[in-house]
Amino acid sequence: MPELPGAAEVGEDGSGAGGHGGGSSSSVASMSLIIGSQPNGPPSWDKAVMSLTVLNSSIVKPSPKTYTRRGMALGITGPGGTAATSSPDFSTPPHLTIAAADGSLLFRMEGDSCRLHARFGGRSIARADGGGEADGGGEDSRRADAVLTAECVGPPCLWDHSGYGPEGCAARLPTSVTGLHWFVHSLATPMRSRLEQAGRPTVHGRALAHFEKNWGRTFPEGWYWTQGINATSSWDLHGGMDSIITAQADPCKAALLVSATQPLLRRAVDVQAGGGISARPVSFARLEGPTRSGFRPYLDESLSAFATVRLFEIHIGPHERGWVQKVLVESFEVEGAALEFGGDRRCMGKGAGEGDGGVAES
């Protein structure tokens, strides 16, 4: 955990009374919370940052609102309140608390239960021991720009039961070799949330949340990232010895094409119909990410991407078109997916990353 840099992300899809397609400005389609820490940076750096992105459910104007808090002193502890100094083993259930000294952040996960309190602006009064007014309210809450509270109300949908996540056995390699690790804890955890934004009605909602984290010694110079969920199919295709993955991207058109093949299992996935994974440029928010000089605006992320996914089986043998044939077995669409372009893979001209902006504080 304390290695440089690190980031954890929680994404909620479908929160709010309006859901997807609603026209009310008070309804919320999706939210994303990113918590980052670079504890070994020099004193001049903002060593911690958290960003909340809120996407309203309007089809006409799906511009995100972002809130950013910098410079918090974060404490990361495990069972018994002991400081987290190394990565946990692969079989132990999660037991983690991330708390800001000023009370602006409290995230606790123990097994299948979790609790979150994040405040942007105003004076925070949530305590790491779980006390305080974590549900908001009162004069301090009214002065805050935004307050998000949430809790898990169901078990996580794990990537797999190995504890390795999408990296597979590569998760055992030290960061001196890999530079960075990526772990997905849950693809869909049922959650209940409450969102307060200054000047707007309070929104209560239920949603499915995606939990993941990165940690290591360095962050990529550029990357693409996307995340969505479909309830009917679950195929695990990730980079490694058993998978071949290719991608084509046009950040300024907010589009990404992904193809993955597992030759040994004779199956493949294409995310390419309708232009691939795509989103309206206005739906992107420019967020801060870890760089070699601290946290900087470094990634563009949309929470309203659209993707068409096609699943294939690979048949080998004599066919009219040759010895190898891809046979379509299922096709489905995913709405409200996340799509991210980071580092030097961003659109450097006009296009993605030009939402309504947001609120920042130091």
N, C-alpha and C positions, 0 to 999 in steps of 0.2 A: 503493500500500500504506500509506504512513504517514498517510493522511488520516484524519479523525475522523468516525465511528467505523469499526471494521472487525470482521468476524467470518468465520471459516472453519469449515466443518462437514464432518466425515467420518462417514458412517453405514455400518455393516456389518449385513447381513441374513443370517441363517441360520448364524451362527457357533456352534460348540460341538457336542459329540457328540450332544446330544439333539435339536436342531433344533426346529421348531415342534411344539407339542403334547406334548413330553416332560414328565414329572412330576418329574424329579430336580432338586433345588435347585442342583446343580453344573453343569447344562447351561444354555447361554446361547442365547437366541433372536435377539437383536439388541443392537447397541451403537451409541452415538452419541458423538462427541467434538467439542466446540465450543471453538474458540480465538478469543478476542477481544482487541482492543487499542485503546486510546484514548490514543495517545502525547502528544497535545497538551493533555491535561487538567491541572488544577492539581495541586500536590503532594499534596493531601489525598485524591485519588482513588486507587482501585486501577486502575492504568492497563492492567492485563492480567489476564485470567482464563481458565481452561480448565475445562471441565466434562465429565466422563465419565458417561454414563448406561448402565447395564447392565440389560437386561430378561431375566429368567429365562424358561424355556420352559414354566412351569407354566400350565395353563389355569385351574386353580382359583384361583390367587393370582398374577396377572401384575404384581405391584407392582415398580416399577423401583428400583434402587439408584443413587444419584448420589454422585459424588465431585467436589469443587471445590477448585481451587488458585488463589489470588489473589496479586497483587502481584509477579508475576515480572517481571524485566527482559528483554524479548524483543528479539532481534536478527533482522531480516529481510534476507537477502542474496540476490543473484543470482549470475550466473556470475563466477567468480574471487573470490568472497567480497565483492564490492562491495555497499555498502548500497543497498537498493531505495528509490529516491526518486520513482519514477513508475511508472505502469502499463506493462506490456510491450506490444509491438505484437501484432496479432491473429494473425500467421502464425508467430511464433517458438515452437518447442516449449517447454514449461515447464522452468524451471531455477530452483528456489527452495529456500531453507533457512530454516526458522524455528527458532530455538534460544533457550532460556532460559539466562540467565547462571548460574543455580544448577544446571543440568543436569537439571532436572525435565522438560524437553521438548526433543525433537529431531524435527523433521519435515523430510525432504528429498525433493524430487521432481526428477528429471532425465529428461526425455523420458517414456518409459513405465515407468521404474523409480521406486520410492518406498520410503521407510523411515520408520517411526514408533516413537518411544519416549516414553511419557508416564508420569510417576510422581506419585502423590498420597500425601503423607506420607513420612517417612523422609528419608534423605540420598541425593541422586541422584548417580550416577557416570557417566552417559552423557556423551560429549563431542561437541561440534559437528563435530569432524573425523571422526566415525564410530567412534572408539575407545571404550574403556570397556566395561562389562558391560551392553550394551543389552538383552540377553536376560534380565536379572534374575538372581536367585540370590544366595546369601550372606546375611550378617547384615543388611545394609542393606535387601535385598529383603524379608526377613521382617518388618522393622519398618514397612514401607510399608503404607498402607491398600489401595492398588491399584497395579499396574504393568501397563500395556498395551504390548506390542510387536507390530509388524505390518510386513509388506512386500508390495508388489505382486508378483504372480506371473503376470500376464498384461497385455495391453494394455487401455487404457481404452475404454469405449463412449462416444464423444464425442456431445454434443448435436447438433452438425453439424460440418462441416469449414470453416466460414467463420471460426471463432475468435470470433464475436460472442456465441454462447450464446443464451439465450432472449430477450434484449433485441433481437436483430436489429440493424439499423443504428443504433438508439438508443444502442448501446454506445459510439458515437463521440462522443456529446455530453459536454461537461464536467460535472463534479459540481456546478458552480455553477448549472447548469440543472436537472439531474435530482435533485440532493440525495444520491442513492444509486445505486450500480450493483449488479447481481446477475449472477453468472456461474456456470454449471454446467460444470465441467470434464469430469466423467464420470458417466454414469448407472449404470454397472456395471463396476467394475474388480475382477478376481479378486484376492483377497488371502489371505495366511496370517497367522494371529494367535496370540498367546499372552496369556492374561489371568490374572494373579495377584491374588487378593483375600485380605485377612487372614482367617484362620480358615476358608478354603474351599479345595477342591482346585483346582489349576491347570487351566485349560481351554485346550486347543489346538483350533483350528478353521480352517476355510476358509470364505470368505464372498464375497459381491459387495458392493463398497463404492461409495457415492455421494459425490462430491466437489463442493463448491460454496463460493462465497465472496461476501460483501458488502463494499463499501467506499464511502466517501463522506464527506460533511460532516454528515449528520444521518440519523437512523433514523426510520422511520414511527412515528406515535403509536399505531398499531394495525395488525395484519395477521393473515391466515390463511396457512398454508403446509402443503402436504402433498406427499409424495413416495412413489412406489411404482414397481414395475417389472413388466412382463409381457413375456415373451420372444417373443411371436408378432406383436405389432403395434407400429408406431412412427409416430405422427402428431405433427407439430409444430404445436401451437396455442398461441400466446402473445399477450399484450397488444400491440396495435399497430394499424396502419391496416388490416390484413387480417383481424383477428380481433375478435369481440365476445364478451366473457366476463362472466358474471354469477355471483354467489355468494350463498347464503343460509346463515347459520350460527346454531347454538344452542350456544354454548360450554359452558353448564352441563349440556347433554345430550351433549356431546362429539360433535357431528354437524356436517357441512358438506356442502352441496349445491353442485355446480359444473356450469355449462353453458357450452360454448364453441362458437362458430359461425364458419366461414370462408365468407362468402357467395360470394366470387369463385371459390373452389375447390369450392364446393357440398358441403361436408361439415361435420359437427358431432359433438361429443362431449358426452354427459350422464353425470355421475357422481351418480346419484340413487336407484337402486333400493335397496330395503332401508333407507331412511333416509339414503342418500348415504354419504359417508365418515364412519365412526363408530368409536368406541373406547370401552371401558369406562372410566369416570371414574377408577377405582383404578389404571389403567395409566399415568396421567400423572405426569410429574415437573415440579416447578417449578424453572426454571433462570434463571440471571442473563443479562441482556442489556444492551446499551448504552443509556443514557438521558442526558438533559441534565445529570445530576448524577453521572455515573459508572455503573459496572455495578451493577445492582440486580436482585432477583428480578422478572422482567419477562415471562416467557413460560412456557406450559404445553405440554409435548410428550409425546406417546405414540409408542411404537415398535410398537404392536400394533393399528393401525387396520385396518379392513376396508372394502373398497370394491367396488362393482359398476360396471363401466364399459360404456357402450353407444356404439358407433360408428355413425354414420348418414351416408348420402349424401343430398343434397338434390336432388330432381327438380323441375324447373320445367316446367309445361305443364298441360293440362287433365286433372284427376283428379276422382274422385267427391267428394273432400273439398276441392276448391279447386285453385288453380294451383301451390301449393307443397306438396310432400310430403316428409317425412323417412322414408327407407327404412332400416331396420335392416340393417347388413351384418355386425356382429360384436358379441358380448357376452361379457365375461369378468370374473372376480373376482380381486381382488388382496388377499392376506393379508399381514400383517406390514408394512403401510405406516406411514410417519411422518405424524403429524397434529399441528399446532402452532397455538395461539392466542396472539397476542402483544399486549403493551401494553394499550390499552383495549378490545381484543376478547377479553380473557380472561373467564372466569367469575368474577365478583366475590363470589359467594356460595359455598356448599358445592357441591362437584362436582369438575370437572377440577382437576388440580394437587394432588391429595391422596394421593400415593403414600406409600411408607414413609419418605420423606425421604432424607437422605444424610449424607455426611461432608464437612465443609468445613474448610479451613485457610487461614491468611493467610500 
